[in-house]
Amino acid sequence: MRIWFVQLFSLLFFIGCHNTTETVGEPSLQLIYANSFESHNDTVGWNGFGSWSIYKEAAPHGGLHSLSVKGIDVLPHATNILQAPTENSLIIFRFWARCLVHGGVGNVELISLAPVESTLTAGSGVHETVWRPYSDTASFPAGYNLVIWINGDAGLETPILVDRIEILKIVK
């Protein structure tokens, strides 16, 4: 009887410890856009009404450079228009950012460029003077372009630094 119990316990232990690399039902991520602003070529396609440029400082593990965005008005200071999702999508928008001056503030947002009115769907205000990661997840409608919209502090005209931007689509 004792040997039978030990064998049963060993069998149950083996079954319970069986490892698998298969993931069932977990979503995967599809990279839509990534930028770490390592050269002036990384600003191709960027527009805006502020003062923005490559800055020789980067977020942790972000290379050597970042994008410096300084506000001068309430208009978008730096923008980049990306392709529209072909289907309704759940998207993760993440980036690193910091203000160069204590008391400064900026915004880094991902919006849906609708025909009548653009809608903020993901993003965050930036007010820390040390590099900090930000992440937000939101639903985006099919057919409307995505726009990365960065505003520096227009009131104090102090720049914010942005680095390691990633836009990922959650694929179910």
Sine and cosine of phi, psi and omega as CSV:
sin_phi,cos_phi,sin_psi,cos_psi,sin_omega,cos_omega
0.00,0.00,-0.67,0.74,-0.03,-1.00
-0.90,0.43,-0.65,0.76,0.02,-1.00
-0.91,0.42,-0.66,0.75,0.02,-1.00
-0.88,0.47,-0.67,0.74,0.02,-1.00
-0.89,0.45,-0.68,0.74,0.01,-1.00
-0.90,0.43,-0.66,0.75,0.02,-1.00
-0.90,0.43,-0.67,0.74,0.02,-1.00
-0.90,0.44,-0.70,0.72,0.03,-1.00
-0.88,0.48,-0.68,0.73,0.01,-1.00
-0.89,0.45,-0.67,0.74,0.02,-1.00
-0.90,0.44,-0.71,0.70,0.02,-1.00
-0.90,0.43,-0.63,0.77,0.04,-1.00
-0.88,0.47,-0.70,0.71,0.01,-1.00
-0.89,0.45,-0.69,0.72,0.01,-1.00
-0.90,0.44,-0.67,0.74,-0.02,-1.00
-0.93,0.37,-0.41,0.91,-0.03,-1.00
-0.99,-0.13,0.11,0.99,-0.01,-1.00
-0.91,0.42,0.85,-0.53,0.00,-1.00
-0.99,-0.10,0.52,-0.85,0.07,-1.00
-0.64,-0.76,0.54,-0.84,0.06,-1.00
-0.99,-0.12,-0.02,1.00,-0.02,-1.00
-0.98,0.21,0.75,-0.67,0.08,-1.00
-0.94,-0.33,0.78,-0.63,-0.05,-1.00
-0.96,-0.29,0.85,-0.52,0.10,-1.00
0.97,0.24,0.04,1.00,0.02,-1.00
-0.99,0.10,0.68,-0.73,0.02,-1.00
-0.96,0.28,0.42,-0.91,0.12,-0.99
-0.94,-0.34,0.21,-0.98,-0.05,-1.00
-0.91,-0.40,0.70,-0.71,0.05,-1.00
-0.92,-0.40,0.85,-0.52,0.00,-1.00
-0.95,0.31,0.82,-0.57,0.04,-1.00
-0.99,-0.17,-0.63,0.77,-0.06,-1.00
-0.41,-0.91,0.62,-0.79,0.12,-0.99
-0.52,-0.85,0.63,-0.78,0.01,-1.00
-0.43,-0.90,0.74,-0.67,0.06,-1.00
-0.87,-0.50,0.13,0.99,0.15,-0.99
0.81,0.58,0.76,0.65,-0.02,-1.00
-0.99,0.11,-0.28,0.96,0.04,-1.00
-0.50,-0.86,0.16,-0.99,0.02,-1.00
-0.91,0.41,-0.39,0.92,0.08,-1.00
-0.89,0.45,-0.42,0.91,0.01,-1.00
-0.96,0.27,-0.10,0.99,0.06,-1.00
-0.97,-0.22,0.06,1.00,0.06,-1.00
-0.89,0.45,0.75,-0.66,-0.04,-1.00
1.00,-0.07,-0.18,0.98,0.04,-1.00
-1.00,0.08,0.64,-0.77,0.04,-1.00
-0.69,-0.73,-0.05,-1.00,0.07,-1.00
0.55,-0.83,0.12,-0.99,-0.08,-1.00
-0.96,-0.29,0.05,1.00,0.01,-1.00
-0.99,-0.17,-0.19,-0.98,0.07,-1.00
-0.97,-0.25,0.89,-0.45,0.01,-1.00
-0.67,-0.75,0.52,-0.85,-0.05,-1.00
-0.27,-0.96,0.20,-0.98,0.10,-0.99
-0.95,0.32,0.70,-0.72,-0.05,-1.00
-0.85,-0.53,0.68,-0.74,-0.09,-1.00
-0.99,0.11,0.92,0.40,0.13,-0.99
-0.29,-0.96,0.59,-0.81,-0.04,-1.00
-0.71,-0.70,0.35,-0.94,0.13,-0.99
-0.93,0.38,0.30,-0.95,0.07,-1.00
-0.79,0.61,0.75,-0.66,-0.02,-1.00
0.87,0.49,0.43,0.90,-0.04,-1.00
-0.96,-0.27,0.25,0.97,-0.02,-1.00
1.00,0.02,-0.67,-0.74,-0.06,-1.00
-0.90,-0.43,-0.27,0.96,-0.14,-0.99
-0.74,-0.67,0.24,-0.97,0.10,-1.00
-0.59,-0.81,-0.01,-1.00,0.07,-1.00
-0.98,-0.22,0.83,-0.56,0.08,-1.00
-0.99,-0.11,0.80,-0.61,-0.01,-1.00
-0.81,-0.58,0.86,-0.52,-0.01,-1.00
-0.90,-0.44,0.76,-0.65,-0.02,-1.00
-1.00,0.03,0.57,-0.82,0.07,-1.00
-0.74,-0.68,-0.08,1.00,-0.05,-1.00
-0.33,-0.94,-0.02,-1.00,0.00,-1.00
-1.00,0.05,-0.07,1.00,0.02,-1.00
-0.95,0.30,0.25,-0.97,0.04,-1.00
-0.89,0.46,0.73,-0.68,-0.08,-1.00
-1.00,0.05,-0.51,0.86,0.08,-1.00
-0.48,-0.88,0.78,-0.62,-0.01,-1.00
-0.68,-0.73,0.43,-0.90,0.11,-0.99
-0.61,-0.79,0.86,-0.52,-0.02,-1.00
-1.00,-0.04,0.81,-0.59,0.00,-1.00
-0.94,-0.34,0.21,-0.98,0.00,-1.00
-0.90,0.44,0.40,-0.92,0.03,-1.00
-0.98,0.20,0.60,-0.80,0.15,-0.99
-0.90,0.44,0.60,-0.80,0.00,-1.00
-1.00,0.09,-0.16,0.99,0.05,-1.00
-0.56,-0.83,0.33,-0.94,0.09,-1.00
-0.83,0.56,0.74,-0.67,-0.16,-0.99
-0.71,-0.70,0.58,-0.82,0.18,-0.98
-0.99,-0.13,0.85,-0.52,-0.15,-0.99
-0.81,-0.59,0.65,-0.76,0.11,-0.99
-0.99,-0.17,0.80,-0.60,0.05,-1.00
-0.91,-0.42,0.89,-0.45,0.00,-1.00
-0.69,-0.72,0.45,-0.89,-0.06,-1.00
-0.25,-0.97,0.19,-0.98,0.15,-0.99
-0.91,-0.41,0.57,-0.83,0.01,-1.00
-0.37,-0.93,0.31,-0.95,0.11,-0.99
-0.34,-0.94,0.43,-0.90,0.12,-0.99
-1.00,0.00,0.58,-0.82,0.02,-1.00
-0.99,0.14,-0.33,0.94,-0.04,-1.00
-0.79,-0.61,0.71,-0.71,0.06,-1.00
-0.86,0.51,0.73,-0.68,-0.02,-1.00
1.00,-0.07,-0.14,0.99,0.05,-1.00
-0.98,0.22,0.23,-0.97,0.01,-1.00
-0.47,-0.88,0.51,-0.86,0.06,-1.00
-0.49,-0.87,0.08,-1.00,0.03,-1.00
-0.72,-0.70,0.65,-0.76,0.13,-0.99
-0.81,-0.59,0.88,-0.47,-0.15,-0.99
-0.71,-0.71,0.42,-0.91,0.17,-0.99
-0.87,-0.49,0.87,-0.49,-0.05,-1.00
-0.87,-0.49,0.31,-0.95,0.09,-1.00
-0.99,-0.17,0.85,-0.53,-0.08,-1.00
-1.00,0.07,0.99,0.11,0.01,-1.00
-0.98,0.19,0.36,-0.93,-0.06,-1.00
-0.88,0.48,-0.60,0.80,-0.07,-1.00
-0.99,-0.13,-0.76,0.65,-0.06,-1.00
-0.58,-0.81,0.77,-0.64,0.04,-1.00
-0.95,0.31,0.54,-0.84,-0.05,-1.00
-0.84,-0.54,0.81,-0.58,0.11,-0.99
-0.92,0.38,0.79,-0.61,0.00,-1.00
-0.84,-0.54,-0.46,0.89,0.02,-1.00
-0.46,-0.89,0.48,-0.88,0.06,-1.00
0.55,-0.83,-0.11,-0.99,-0.06,-1.00
-0.34,-0.94,0.44,-0.90,0.16,-0.99
-0.98,0.19,0.56,-0.83,-0.02,-1.00
-0.88,-0.48,0.84,-0.54,0.03,-1.00
-0.63,-0.78,-0.09,1.00,0.02,-1.00
-0.97,0.26,0.53,-0.85,0.05,-1.00
-1.00,-0.08,-0.02,1.00,0.10,-1.00
-0.92,-0.38,0.44,-0.90,0.02,-1.00
-0.85,0.52,0.72,-0.70,0.00,-1.00
-0.62,-0.79,0.67,-0.75,0.08,-1.00
-0.99,0.15,0.58,-0.81,0.05,-1.00
-0.80,-0.60,0.54,-0.84,0.03,-1.00
-0.47,-0.88,0.64,-0.77,0.02,-1.00
-0.53,-0.85,0.54,-0.84,0.02,-1.00
-0.83,-0.55,0.70,-0.71,-0.02,-1.00
-0.45,-0.89,0.30,-0.95,0.07,-1.00
-1.00,-0.01,0.64,-0.77,0.02,-1.00
-0.82,-0.57,0.69,-0.73,0.00,-1.00
-0.97,0.23,0.45,-0.89,0.06,-1.00
-0.94,0.34,0.54,-0.84,0.16,-0.99
1.00,0.00,-0.16,0.99,0.00,-1.00
-0.93,-0.38,0.75,-0.66,-0.01,-1.00
-0.86,0.52,0.52,-0.86,0.12,-0.99
-1.00,-0.05,0.62,-0.79,0.01,-1.00
-0.77,-0.64,0.83,-0.56,0.18,-0.98
-0.99,0.12,0.83,-0.56,-0.13,-0.99
-0.81,-0.59,0.91,-0.42,-0.03,-1.00
-0.88,-0.48,0.79,-0.61,0.08,-1.00
-0.88,-0.48,0.80,-0.60,0.18,-0.98
-0.99,0.13,-0.04,-1.00,-0.02,-1.00
-0.98,0.18,0.97,-0.24,-0.03,-1.00
-0.95,0.30,-0.54,0.84,-0.03,-1.00
-0.92,0.39,-0.75,0.66,-0.01,-1.00
-1.00,-0.08,-0.13,0.99,-0.05,-1.00
0.78,0.62,0.69,0.73,0.07,-1.00
-0.96,-0.26,0.65,-0.76,-0.05,-1.00
-0.98,0.20,0.45,-0.90,0.23,-0.97
-0.92,-0.39,0.43,-0.90,0.06,-1.00
-0.95,-0.32,0.67,-0.74,0.00,-1.00
-0.77,-0.64,0.67,-0.74,-0.03,-1.00
-0.49,-0.87,0.28,-0.96,0.10,-0.99
0.79,0.62,0.74,0.67,0.05,-1.00
-0.95,0.31,0.73,-0.68,0.10,-1.00
-0.68,-0.73,0.69,-0.72,0.12,-0.99
-0.84,-0.54,0.86,-0.51,-0.08,-1.00
-0.83,-0.56,0.73,-0.68,0.07,-1.00
-1.00,-0.04,0.74,-0.68,0.06,-1.00
-1.00,0.09,0.89,-0.45,-0.02,-1.00
-0.98,-0.22,0.84,-0.55,-0.04,-1.00
-1.00,0.02,0.00,0.00,0.00,0.00
